[in-house]
Amino acid sequence: MQWLNSIEDWRDKLIAKLMYQTCMRREEVVNLKTWNLPERSVLDLSRPEASFTIIGKGRKKRLIYLATRSLKESVAGAGQ
């Protein structure tokens, strides 16, 4: 994970973490919209992970699981 820590820009680091932790493909990340992500109002931060649906390869729906810790980091990083 040394390569991940070498990324300085918080946005680029967040994208790299997202791809690494979820196994999302480049095209899936490029097409990801904010409305695909779980809303903070319904997000249960006491659970270890959250899930959301994307349209993946072959236009198939795919369920993605992401650590809630990563979602909290993204919100904190957006304030920079």
PyMOL Python script that loads the backbone (N, CA, C, O; Angstrom):
from pymol import cmd

cmd.read_pdbstr("""\
ATOM      1  N   MET A   1       0.815  -1.200   0.000  1.00  0.00           N
ATOM      2  CA  MET A   1       0.000   0.000   0.000  1.00  0.00           C
ATOM      3  C   MET A   1       0.859   1.265   0.000  1.00  0.00           C
ATOM      4  O   MET A   1       0.335   2.372   0.127  1.00  0.00           O
ATOM      5  N   GLN A   2       2.170   1.104  -0.141  1.00  0.00           N
ATOM      6  CA  GLN A   2       3.051   2.262  -0.158  1.00  0.00           C
ATOM      7  C   GLN A   2       2.723   3.171  -1.345  1.00  0.00           C
ATOM      8  O   GLN A   2       2.813   4.394  -1.231  1.00  0.00           O
ATOM      9  N   TRP A   3       2.347   2.584  -2.475  1.00  0.00           N
ATOM     10  CA  TRP A   3       1.996   3.380  -3.656  1.00  0.00           C
ATOM     11  C   TRP A   3       0.806   4.274  -3.369  1.00  0.00           C
ATOM     12  O   TRP A   3       0.741   5.397  -3.869  1.00  0.00           O
ATOM     13  N   LEU A   4      -0.148   3.787  -2.561  1.00  0.00           N
ATOM     14  CA  LEU A   4      -1.341   4.568  -2.240  1.00  0.00           C
ATOM     15  C   LEU A   4      -0.987   5.751  -1.348  1.00  0.00           C
ATOM     16  O   LEU A   4      -1.522   6.846  -1.523  1.00  0.00           O
ATOM     17  N   ASN A   5      -0.093   5.536  -0.398  1.00  0.00           N
ATOM     18  CA  ASN A   5       0.324   6.618   0.491  1.00  0.00           C
ATOM     19  C   ASN A   5       1.173   7.658  -0.218  1.00  0.00           C
ATOM     20  O   ASN A   5       1.324   8.774   0.281  1.00  0.00           O
ATOM     21  N   SER A   6       1.733   7.315  -1.375  1.00  0.00           N
ATOM     22  CA  SER A   6       2.556   8.270  -2.112  1.00  0.00           C
ATOM     23  C   SER A   6       1.716   9.283  -2.895  1.00  0.00           C
ATOM     24  O   SER A   6       2.250  10.286  -3.371  1.00  0.00           O
ATOM     25  N   ILE A   7       0.432   9.038  -3.033  1.00  0.00           N
ATOM     26  CA  ILE A   7      -0.454   9.967  -3.757  1.00  0.00           C
ATOM     27  C   ILE A   7      -0.772  11.146  -2.847  1.00  0.00           C
ATOM     28  O   ILE A   7      -1.288  10.957  -1.745  1.00  0.00           O
ATOM     29  N   GLU A   8      -0.471  12.350  -3.296  1.00  0.00           N
ATOM     30  CA  GLU A   8      -0.635  13.526  -2.446  1.00  0.00           C
ATOM     31  C   GLU A   8      -1.999  14.194  -2.576  1.00  0.00           C
ATOM     32  O   GLU A   8      -2.558  14.642  -1.575  1.00  0.00           O
ATOM     33  N   ASP A   9      -2.542  14.270  -3.776  1.00  0.00           N
ATOM     34  CA  ASP A   9      -3.832  14.927  -3.992  1.00  0.00           C
ATOM     35  C   ASP A   9      -4.941  14.074  -3.390  1.00  0.00           C
ATOM     36  O   ASP A   9      -5.053  12.892  -3.714  1.00  0.00           O
ATOM     37  N   TRP A  10      -5.777  14.665  -2.504  1.00  0.00           N
ATOM     38  CA  TRP A  10      -6.790  13.868  -1.791  1.00  0.00           C
ATOM     39  C   TRP A  10      -7.805  13.263  -2.747  1.00  0.00           C
ATOM     40  O   TRP A  10      -8.290  12.158  -2.503  1.00  0.00           O
ATOM     41  N   ARG A  11      -8.142  13.964  -3.840  1.00  0.00           N
ATOM     42  CA  ARG A  11      -9.113  13.438  -4.802  1.00  0.00           C
ATOM     43  C   ARG A  11      -8.555  12.207  -5.512  1.00  0.00           C
ATOM     44  O   ARG A  11      -9.238  11.192  -5.648  1.00  0.00           O
ATOM     45  N   ASP A  12      -7.320  12.310  -5.958  1.00  0.00           N
ATOM     46  CA  ASP A  12      -6.691  11.178  -6.639  1.00  0.00           C
ATOM     47  C   ASP A  12      -6.529   9.990  -5.699  1.00  0.00           C
ATOM     48  O   ASP A  12      -6.714   8.842  -6.103  1.00  0.00           O
ATOM     49  N   LYS A  13      -6.181  10.272  -4.433  1.00  0.00           N
ATOM     50  CA  LYS A  13      -6.033   9.210  -3.444  1.00  0.00           C
ATOM     51  C   LYS A  13      -7.373   8.536  -3.184  1.00  0.00           C
ATOM     52  O   LYS A  13      -7.436   7.315  -3.036  1.00  0.00           O
ATOM     53  N   LEU A  14      -8.441   9.322  -3.127  1.00  0.00           N
ATOM     54  CA  LEU A  14      -9.777   8.779  -2.904  1.00  0.00           C
ATOM     55  C   LEU A  14     -10.203   7.882  -4.064  1.00  0.00           C
ATOM     56  O   LEU A  14     -10.784   6.820  -3.842  1.00  0.00           O
ATOM     57  N   ILE A  15      -9.924   8.293  -5.284  1.00  0.00           N
ATOM     58  CA  ILE A  15     -10.245   7.483  -6.463  1.00  0.00           C
ATOM     59  C   ILE A  15      -9.449   6.178  -6.440  1.00  0.00           C
ATOM     60  O   ILE A  15      -9.995   5.109  -6.715  1.00  0.00           O
ATOM     61  N   ALA A  16      -8.166   6.268  -6.113  1.00  0.00           N
ATOM     62  CA  ALA A  16      -7.324   5.062  -6.053  1.00  0.00           C
ATOM     63  C   ALA A  16      -7.822   4.105  -4.975  1.00  0.00           C
ATOM     64  O   ALA A  16      -7.873   2.896  -5.199  1.00  0.00           O
ATOM     65  N   LYS A  17      -8.193   4.637  -3.800  1.00  0.00           N
ATOM     66  CA  LYS A  17      -8.720   3.793  -2.720  1.00  0.00           C
ATOM     67  C   LYS A  17     -10.019   3.132  -3.144  1.00  0.00           C
ATOM     68  O   LYS A  17     -10.238   1.949  -2.879  1.00  0.00           O
ATOM     69  N   LEU A  18     -10.877   3.894  -3.800  1.00  0.00           N
ATOM     70  CA  LEU A  18     -12.157   3.354  -4.261  1.00  0.00           C
ATOM     71  C   LEU A  18     -11.931   2.184  -5.207  1.00  0.00           C
ATOM     72  O   LEU A  18     -12.567   1.139  -5.066  1.00  0.00           O
ATOM     73  N   MET A  19     -11.047   2.350  -6.152  1.00  0.00           N
ATOM     74  CA  MET A  19     -10.772   1.279  -7.114  1.00  0.00           C
ATOM     75  C   MET A  19     -10.125   0.071  -6.424  1.00  0.00           C
ATOM     76  O   MET A  19     -10.463  -1.072  -6.731  1.00  0.00           O
ATOM     77  N   TYR A  20      -9.208   0.319  -5.503  1.00  0.00           N
ATOM     78  CA  TYR A  20      -8.505  -0.755  -4.818  1.00  0.00           C
ATOM     79  C   TYR A  20      -9.440  -1.541  -3.893  1.00  0.00           C
ATOM     80  O   TYR A  20      -9.411  -2.771  -3.877  1.00  0.00           O
ATOM     81  N   GLN A  21     -10.267  -0.829  -3.124  1.00  0.00           N
ATOM     82  CA  GLN A  21     -11.115  -1.474  -2.128  1.00  0.00           C
ATOM     83  C   GLN A  21     -12.345  -2.154  -2.723  1.00  0.00           C
ATOM     84  O   GLN A  21     -12.852  -3.117  -2.149  1.00  0.00           O
ATOM     85  N   THR A  22     -12.827  -1.674  -3.853  1.00  0.00           N
ATOM     86  CA  THR A  22     -14.081  -2.197  -4.397  1.00  0.00           C
ATOM     87  C   THR A  22     -13.902  -3.022  -5.669  1.00  0.00           C
ATOM     88  O   THR A  22     -14.850  -3.661  -6.125  1.00  0.00           O
ATOM     89  N   CYS A  23     -12.719  -3.019  -6.238  1.00  0.00           N
ATOM     90  CA  CYS A  23     -12.449  -3.688  -7.517  1.00  0.00           C
ATOM     91  C   CYS A  23     -13.274  -3.105  -8.657  1.00  0.00           C
ATOM     92  O   CYS A  23     -13.593  -3.801  -9.621  1.00  0.00           O
ATOM     93  N   MET A  24     -13.619  -1.825  -8.544  1.00  0.00           N
ATOM     94  CA  MET A  24     -14.334  -1.164  -9.628  1.00  0.00           C
ATOM     95  C   MET A  24     -13.379  -0.940 -10.789  1.00  0.00           C
ATOM     96  O   MET A  24     -12.193  -0.677 -10.593  1.00  0.00           O
ATOM     97  N   ARG A  25     -13.901  -1.044 -11.978  1.00  0.00           N
ATOM     98  CA  ARG A  25     -13.116  -0.795 -13.183  1.00  0.00           C
ATOM     99  C   ARG A  25     -13.031   0.709 -13.441  1.00  0.00           C
ATOM    100  O   ARG A  25     -13.827   1.491 -12.922  1.00  0.00           O
ATOM    101  N   ARG A  26     -12.051   1.092 -14.251  1.00  0.00           N
ATOM    102  CA  ARG A  26     -11.848   2.514 -14.559  1.00  0.00           C
ATOM    103  C   ARG A  26     -13.118   3.151 -15.108  1.00  0.00           C
ATOM    104  O   ARG A  26     -13.513   4.231 -14.668  1.00  0.00           O
ATOM    105  N   GLU A  27     -13.748   2.500 -16.051  1.00  0.00           N
ATOM    106  CA  GLU A  27     -14.961   3.038 -16.678  1.00  0.00           C
ATOM    107  C   GLU A  27     -16.097   3.174 -15.660  1.00  0.00           C
ATOM    108  O   GLU A  27     -16.891   4.112 -15.740  1.00  0.00           O
ATOM    109  N   GLU A  28     -16.176   2.256 -14.717  1.00  0.00           N
ATOM    110  CA  GLU A  28     -17.213   2.324 -13.680  1.00  0.00           C
ATOM    111  C   GLU A  28     -16.992   3.531 -12.776  1.00  0.00           C
ATOM    112  O   GLU A  28     -17.946   4.198 -12.376  1.00  0.00           O
ATOM    113  N   VAL A  29     -15.734   3.809 -12.456  1.00  0.00           N
ATOM    114  CA  VAL A  29     -15.422   4.969 -11.620  1.00  0.00           C
ATOM    115  C   VAL A  29     -15.694   6.257 -12.381  1.00  0.00           C
ATOM    116  O   VAL A  29     -16.224   7.212 -11.814  1.00  0.00           O
ATOM    117  N   VAL A  30     -15.336   6.292 -13.658  1.00  0.00           N
ATOM    118  CA  VAL A  30     -15.564   7.486 -14.489  1.00  0.00           C
ATOM    119  C   VAL A  30     -17.062   7.798 -14.560  1.00  0.00           C
ATOM    120  O   VAL A  30     -17.456   8.964 -14.519  1.00  0.00           O
ATOM    121  N   ASN A  31     -17.891   6.765 -14.665  1.00  0.00           N
ATOM    122  CA  ASN A  31     -19.336   6.971 -14.792  1.00  0.00           C
ATOM    123  C   ASN A  31     -20.068   7.082 -13.459  1.00  0.00           C
ATOM    124  O   ASN A  31     -21.284   7.272 -13.436  1.00  0.00           O
ATOM    125  N   LEU A  32     -19.342   6.967 -12.352  1.00  0.00           N
ATOM    126  CA  LEU A  32     -19.966   7.042 -11.030  1.00  0.00           C
ATOM    127  C   LEU A  32     -20.505   8.445 -10.772  1.00  0.00           C
ATOM    128  O   LEU A  32     -19.803   9.434 -10.980  1.00  0.00           O
ATOM    129  N   LYS A  33     -21.726   8.523 -10.328  1.00  0.00           N
ATOM    130  CA  LYS A  33     -22.365   9.802  -9.997  1.00  0.00           C
ATOM    131  C   LYS A  33     -22.620   9.853  -8.499  1.00  0.00           C
ATOM    132  O   LYS A  33     -22.695   8.817  -7.838  1.00  0.00           O
ATOM    133  N   THR A  34     -22.753  11.056  -7.971  1.00  0.00           N
ATOM    134  CA  THR A  34     -22.965  11.193  -6.533  1.00  0.00           C
ATOM    135  C   THR A  34     -24.258  10.528  -6.082  1.00  0.00           C
ATOM    136  O   THR A  34     -24.342  10.052  -4.950  1.00  0.00           O
ATOM    137  N   TRP A  35     -25.266  10.487  -6.947  1.00  0.00           N
ATOM    138  CA  TRP A  35     -26.526   9.867  -6.548  1.00  0.00           C
ATOM    139  C   TRP A  35     -26.430   8.338  -6.477  1.00  0.00           C
ATOM    140  O   TRP A  35     -27.333   7.683  -5.956  1.00  0.00           O
ATOM    141  N   ASN A  36     -25.333   7.770  -7.002  1.00  0.00           N
ATOM    142  CA  ASN A  36     -25.109   6.334  -6.861  1.00  0.00           C
ATOM    143  C   ASN A  36     -24.669   5.964  -5.441  1.00  0.00           C
ATOM    144  O   ASN A  36     -24.906   4.849  -4.977  1.00  0.00           O
ATOM    145  N   LEU A  37     -24.029   6.910  -4.764  1.00  0.00           N
ATOM    146  CA  LEU A  37     -23.509   6.650  -3.423  1.00  0.00           C
ATOM    147  C   LEU A  37     -24.613   6.759  -2.380  1.00  0.00           C
ATOM    148  O   LEU A  37     -25.587   7.486  -2.575  1.00  0.00           O
ATOM    149  N   PRO A  38     -24.462   6.038  -1.274  1.00  0.00           N
ATOM    150  CA  PRO A  38     -25.477   6.130  -0.216  1.00  0.00           C
ATOM    151  C   PRO A  38     -25.511   7.530   0.390  1.00  0.00           C
ATOM    152  O   PRO A  38     -24.469   8.159   0.577  1.00  0.00           O
ATOM    153  N   GLU A  39     -26.714   8.012   0.696  1.00  0.00           N
ATOM    154  CA  GLU A  39     -26.859   9.330   1.304  1.00  0.00           C
ATOM    155  C   GLU A  39     -26.402   9.288   2.752  1.00  0.00           C
ATOM    156  O   GLU A  39     -26.576   8.284   3.443  1.00  0.00           O
ATOM    157  N   ARG A  40     -25.815  10.391   3.202  1.00  0.00           N
ATOM    158  CA  ARG A  40     -25.334  10.435   4.586  1.00  0.00           C
ATOM    159  C   ARG A  40     -26.464  10.297   5.586  1.00  0.00           C
ATOM    160  O   ARG A  40     -26.265   9.763   6.677  1.00  0.00           O
ATOM    161  N   SER A  41     -27.654  10.774   5.227  1.00  0.00           N
ATOM    162  CA  SER A  41     -28.783  10.720   6.162  1.00  0.00           C
ATOM    163  C   SER A  41     -29.233   9.289   6.438  1.00  0.00           C
ATOM    164  O   SER A  41     -29.765   9.010   7.513  1.00  0.00           O
ATOM    165  N   VAL A  42     -29.029   8.372   5.480  1.00  0.00           N
ATOM    166  CA  VAL A  42     -29.443   6.977   5.679  1.00  0.00           C
ATOM    167  C   VAL A  42     -28.249   6.051   5.932  1.00  0.00           C
ATOM    168  O   VAL A  42     -28.419   4.845   6.108  1.00  0.00           O
ATOM    169  N   LEU A  43     -27.061   6.615   5.950  1.00  0.00           N
ATOM    170  CA  LEU A  43     -25.851   5.825   6.144  1.00  0.00           C
ATOM    171  C   LEU A  43     -25.681   5.500   7.621  1.00  0.00           C
ATOM    172  O   LEU A  43     -25.671   6.400   8.460  1.00  0.00           O
ATOM    173  N   ASP A  44     -25.549   4.226   7.939  1.00  0.00           N
ATOM    174  CA  ASP A  44     -25.352   3.769   9.311  1.00  0.00           C
ATOM    175  C   ASP A  44     -23.851   3.613   9.540  1.00  0.00           C
ATOM    176  O   ASP A  44     -23.254   2.613   9.142  1.00  0.00           O
ATOM    177  N   LEU A  45     -23.248   4.614  10.189  1.00  0.00           N
ATOM    178  CA  LEU A  45     -21.801   4.615  10.382  1.00  0.00           C
ATOM    179  C   LEU A  45     -21.330   3.582  11.396  1.00  0.00           C
ATOM    180  O   LEU A  45     -20.130   3.344  11.526  1.00  0.00           O
ATOM    181  N   SER A  46     -22.267   2.966  12.117  1.00  0.00           N
ATOM    182  CA  SER A  46     -21.880   1.925  13.068  1.00  0.00           C
ATOM    183  C   SER A  46     -21.632   0.594  12.352  1.00  0.00           C
ATOM    184  O   SER A  46     -21.011  -0.306  12.919  1.00  0.00           O
ATOM    185  N   ARG A  47     -22.108   0.464  11.122  1.00  0.00           N
ATOM    186  CA  ARG A  47     -21.875  -0.761  10.337  1.00  0.00           C
ATOM    187  C   ARG A  47     -20.508  -0.670   9.666  1.00  0.00           C
ATOM    188  O   ARG A  47     -20.053   0.427   9.340  1.00  0.00           O
ATOM    189  N   PRO A  48     -19.855  -1.795   9.459  1.00  0.00           N
ATOM    190  CA  PRO A  48     -18.510  -1.757   8.875  1.00  0.00           C
ATOM    191  C   PRO A  48     -18.478  -1.394   7.392  1.00  0.00           C
ATOM    192  O   PRO A  48     -17.452  -0.932   6.892  1.00  0.00           O
ATOM    193  N   GLU A  49     -19.591  -1.598   6.684  1.00  0.00           N
ATOM    194  CA  GLU A  49     -19.585  -1.288   5.258  1.00  0.00           C
ATOM    195  C   GLU A  49     -20.944  -0.800   4.790  1.00  0.00           C
ATOM    196  O   GLU A  49     -21.973  -1.046   5.418  1.00  0.00           O
ATOM    197  N   ALA A  50     -20.910  -0.099   3.665  1.00  0.00           N
ATOM    198  CA  ALA A  50     -22.130   0.377   3.011  1.00  0.00           C
ATOM    199  C   ALA A  50     -22.122  -0.187   1.597  1.00  0.00           C
ATOM    200  O   ALA A  50     -21.078  -0.600   1.092  1.00  0.00           O
ATOM    201  N   SER A  51     -23.271  -0.204   0.972  1.00  0.00           N
ATOM    202  CA  SER A  51     -23.333  -0.730  -0.385  1.00  0.00           C
ATOM    203  C   SER A  51     -24.079   0.240  -1.291  1.00  0.00           C
ATOM    204  O   SER A  51     -24.908   1.033  -0.843  1.00  0.00           O
ATOM    205  N   PHE A  52     -23.762   0.152  -2.566  1.00  0.00           N
ATOM    206  CA  PHE A  52     -24.456   0.939  -3.580  1.00  0.00           C
ATOM    207  C   PHE A  52     -24.404   0.178  -4.889  1.00  0.00           C
ATOM    208  O   PHE A  52     -23.579  -0.720  -5.060  1.00  0.00           O
ATOM    209  N   THR A  53     -25.279   0.532  -5.808  1.00  0.00           N
ATOM    210  CA  THR A  53     -25.396  -0.170  -7.082  1.00  0.00           C
ATOM    211  C   THR A  53     -24.819   0.689  -8.196  1.00  0.00           C
ATOM    212  O   THR A  53     -25.013   1.904  -8.230  1.00  0.00           O
ATOM    213  N   ILE A  54     -24.108   0.037  -9.104  1.00  0.00           N
ATOM    214  CA  ILE A  54     -23.595   0.713 -10.291  1.00  0.00           C
ATOM    215  C   ILE A  54     -23.980  -0.109 -11.517  1.00  0.00           C
ATOM    216  O   ILE A  54     -24.381  -1.268 -11.405  1.00  0.00           O
ATOM    217  N   ILE A  55     -23.854   0.503 -12.672  1.00  0.00           N
ATOM    218  CA  ILE A  55     -24.015  -0.215 -13.937  1.00  0.00           C
ATOM    219  C   ILE A  55     -22.608  -0.564 -14.401  1.00  0.00           C
ATOM    220  O   ILE A  55     -21.808   0.323 -14.701  1.00  0.00           O
ATOM    221  N   GLY A  56     -22.310  -1.847 -14.458  1.00  0.00           N
ATOM    222  CA  GLY A  56     -20.963  -2.303 -14.786  1.00  0.00           C
ATOM    223  C   GLY A  56     -20.832  -2.766 -16.218  1.00  0.00           C
ATOM    224  O   GLY A  56     -21.622  -2.405 -17.090  1.00  0.00           O
ATOM    225  N   LYS A  57     -19.818  -3.569 -16.434  1.00  0.00           N
ATOM    226  CA  LYS A  57     -19.510  -4.110 -17.750  1.00  0.00           C
ATOM    227  C   LYS A  57     -20.700  -4.902 -18.292  1.00  0.00           C
ATOM    228  O   LYS A  57     -21.321  -5.677 -17.565  1.00  0.00           O
ATOM    229  N   GLY A  58     -21.006  -4.705 -19.548  1.00  0.00           N
ATOM    230  CA  GLY A  58     -22.144  -5.386 -20.151  1.00  0.00           C
ATOM    231  C   GLY A  58     -23.483  -4.806 -19.719  1.00  0.00           C
ATOM    232  O   GLY A  58     -24.521  -5.453 -19.859  1.00  0.00           O
ATOM    233  N   ARG A  59     -23.457  -3.569 -19.187  1.00  0.00           N
ATOM    234  CA  ARG A  59     -24.660  -2.854 -18.721  1.00  0.00           C
ATOM    235  C   ARG A  59     -25.410  -3.642 -17.653  1.00  0.00           C
ATOM    236  O   ARG A  59     -26.631  -3.541 -17.538  1.00  0.00           O
ATOM    237  N   LYS A  60     -24.668  -4.428 -16.875  1.00  0.00           N
ATOM    238  CA  LYS A  60     -25.269  -5.198 -15.786  1.00  0.00           C
ATOM    239  C   LYS A  60     -25.157  -4.414 -14.485  1.00  0.00           C
ATOM    240  O   LYS A  60     -24.149  -3.758 -14.225  1.00  0.00           O
ATOM    241  N   LYS A  61     -26.211  -4.493 -13.671  1.00  0.00           N
ATOM    242  CA  LYS A  61     -26.162  -3.864 -12.361  1.00  0.00           C
ATOM    243  C   LYS A  61     -25.248  -4.682 -11.464  1.00  0.00           C
ATOM    244  O   LYS A  61     -25.255  -5.913 -11.487  1.00  0.00           O
ATOM    245  N   ARG A  62     -24.458  -3.955 -10.668  1.00  0.00           N
ATOM    246  CA  ARG A  62     -23.524  -4.617  -9.783  1.00  0.00           C
ATOM    247  C   ARG A  62     -23.555  -3.931  -8.432  1.00  0.00           C
ATOM    248  O   ARG A  62     -23.535  -2.703  -8.351  1.00  0.00           O
ATOM    249  N   LEU A  63     -23.602  -4.721  -7.373  1.00  0.00           N
ATOM    250  CA  LEU A  63     -23.614  -4.199  -6.017  1.00  0.00           C
ATOM    251  C   LEU A  63     -22.175  -4.046  -5.543  1.00  0.00           C
ATOM    252  O   LEU A  63     -21.386  -4.989  -5.609  1.00  0.00           O
ATOM    253  N   ILE A  64     -21.842  -2.850  -5.065  1.00  0.00           N
ATOM    254  CA  ILE A  64     -20.493  -2.531  -4.607  1.00  0.00           C
ATOM    255  C   ILE A  64     -20.541  -2.318  -3.101  1.00  0.00           C
ATOM    256  O   ILE A  64     -21.432  -1.639  -2.591  1.00  0.00           O
ATOM    257  N   TYR A  65     -19.589  -2.898  -2.400  1.00  0.00           N
ATOM    258  CA  TYR A  65     -19.464  -2.710  -0.955  1.00  0.00           C
ATOM    259  C   TYR A  65     -18.246  -1.850  -0.677  1.00  0.00           C
ATOM    260  O   TYR A  65     -17.178  -2.060  -1.252  1.00  0.00           O
ATOM    261  N   LEU A  66     -18.418  -0.870   0.219  1.00  0.00           N
ATOM    262  CA  LEU A  66     -17.349   0.052   0.555  1.00  0.00           C
ATOM    263  C   LEU A  66     -17.328   0.253   2.066  1.00  0.00           C
ATOM    264  O   LEU A  66     -18.379   0.399   2.690  1.00  0.00           O
ATOM    265  N   ALA A  67     -16.144   0.259   2.649  1.00  0.00           N
ATOM    266  CA  ALA A  67     -16.010   0.473   4.088  1.00  0.00           C
ATOM    267  C   ALA A  67     -16.542   1.852   4.456  1.00  0.00           C
ATOM    268  O   ALA A  67     -16.225   2.839   3.794  1.00  0.00           O
ATOM    269  N   THR A  68     -17.346   1.921   5.505  1.00  0.00           N
ATOM    270  CA  THR A  68     -17.894   3.218   5.933  1.00  0.00           C
ATOM    271  C   THR A  68     -16.770   4.155   6.359  1.00  0.00           C
ATOM    272  O   THR A  68     -16.917   5.374   6.274  1.00  0.00           O
ATOM    273  N   ARG A  69     -15.654   3.601   6.814  1.00  0.00           N
ATOM    274  CA  ARG A  69     -14.496   4.422   7.165  1.00  0.00           C
ATOM    275  C   ARG A  69     -14.034   5.215   5.945  1.00  0.00           C
ATOM    276  O   ARG A  69     -13.650   6.378   6.069  1.00  0.00           O
ATOM    277  N   SER A  70     -14.071   4.598   4.777  1.00  0.00           N
ATOM    278  CA  SER A  70     -13.667   5.282   3.545  1.00  0.00           C
ATOM    279  C   SER A  70     -14.645   6.396   3.190  1.00  0.00           C
ATOM    280  O   SER A  70     -14.243   7.453   2.703  1.00  0.00           O
ATOM    281  N   LEU A  71     -15.926   6.156   3.436  1.00  0.00           N
ATOM    282  CA  LEU A  71     -16.919   7.202   3.176  1.00  0.00           C
ATOM    283  C   LEU A  71     -16.710   8.384   4.104  1.00  0.00           C
ATOM    284  O   LEU A  71     -16.849   9.533   3.684  1.00  0.00           O
ATOM    285  N   LYS A  72     -16.378   8.119   5.362  1.00  0.00           N
ATOM    286  CA  LYS A  72     -16.115   9.206   6.300  1.00  0.00           C
ATOM    287  C   LYS A  72     -14.879   9.999   5.873  1.00  0.00           C
ATOM    288  O   LYS A  72     -14.862  11.226   5.969  1.00  0.00           O
ATOM    289  N   GLU A  73     -13.847   9.296   5.401  1.00  0.00           N
ATOM    290  CA  GLU A  73     -12.626   9.974   4.932  1.00  0.00           C
ATOM    291  C   GLU A  73     -12.931  10.871   3.742  1.00  0.00           C
ATOM    292  O   GLU A  73     -12.384  11.968   3.632  1.00  0.00           O
ATOM    293  N   SER A  74     -13.808  10.404   2.845  1.00  0.00           N
ATOM    294  CA  SER A  74     -14.119  11.200   1.655  1.00  0.00           C
ATOM    295  C   SER A  74     -14.841  12.477   2.024  1.00  0.00           C
ATOM    296  O   SER A  74     -14.615  13.516   1.404  1.00  0.00           O
ATOM    297  N   VAL A  75     -15.706  12.418   3.023  1.00  0.00           N
ATOM    298  CA  VAL A  75     -16.420  13.609   3.465  1.00  0.00           C
ATOM    299  C   VAL A  75     -15.444  14.579   4.130  1.00  0.00           C
ATOM    300  O   VAL A  75     -15.516  15.787   3.907  1.00  0.00           O
ATOM    301  N   ALA A  76     -14.540  14.054   4.940  1.00  0.00           N
ATOM    302  CA  ALA A  76     -13.547  14.899   5.606  1.00  0.00           C
ATOM    303  C   ALA A  76     -12.605  15.524   4.585  1.00  0.00           C
ATOM    304  O   ALA A  76     -12.253  16.697   4.710  1.00  0.00           O
ATOM    305  N   GLY A  77     -12.196  14.768   3.586  1.00  0.00           N
ATOM    306  CA  GLY A  77     -11.286  15.265   2.564  1.00  0.00           C
ATOM    307  C   GLY A  77     -11.907  16.308   1.657  1.00  0.00           C
ATOM    308  O   GLY A  77     -11.209  17.181   1.143  1.00  0.00           O
ATOM    309  N   ALA A  78     -13.218  16.224   1.457  1.00  0.00           N
ATOM    310  CA  ALA A  78     -13.903  17.178   0.587  1.00  0.00           C
ATOM    311  C   ALA A  78     -13.895  18.582   1.168  1.00  0.00           C
ATOM    312  O   ALA A  78     -14.063  19.560   0.440  1.00  0.00           O
ATOM    313  N   GLY A  79     -13.702  18.683   2.459  1.00  0.00           N
ATOM    314  CA  GLY A  79     -13.681  19.990   3.098  1.00  0.00           C
ATOM    315  C   GLY A  79     -12.363  20.724   2.922  1.00  0.00           C
ATOM    316  O   GLY A  79     -12.250  21.880   3.328  1.00  0.00           O
ATOM    317  N   GLN A  80     -11.358  20.082   2.326  1.00  0.00           N
ATOM    318  CA  GLN A  80     -10.042  20.703   2.162  1.00  0.00           C
ATOM    319  C   GLN A  80     -10.072  21.758   1.090  1.00  0.00           C
ATOM    320  O   GLN A  80      -9.050  22.387   0.814  1.00  0.00           O
TER     321      GLN A  80
END
""", "prot")
cmd.dss("prot")
cmd.show_as("cartoon", "prot")
cmd.util.cbc("prot")
cmd.orient("prot")
